[in-house]
């Protein structure tokens, strides 16, 4: 749906400088641009979400169970527990 501004300038020269009437030149381009930008915004958000999920999964898969030291001691490979 065209905006009120577009309706008022339909027969005016196009502001892009093409020399054509606005209704024959750029009247629909703003709506297309908004749709294009919205589409890419959703794709960007989906990519960020997937990157976060992949990072979390990678961290869970590669996490060394001996990294966390709850007792403040030292891990003993020989005994398999903290000292």
Secondary structure, 3 states (H helix, E strand, C coil): CCCHHHHHCCCCECCCCCCCEHHHCCCCHHHHHHHHHHHHHHHHHHHHHHHHHHHHHHHHHHCCCCCCCCCCCCEECCCCEEC
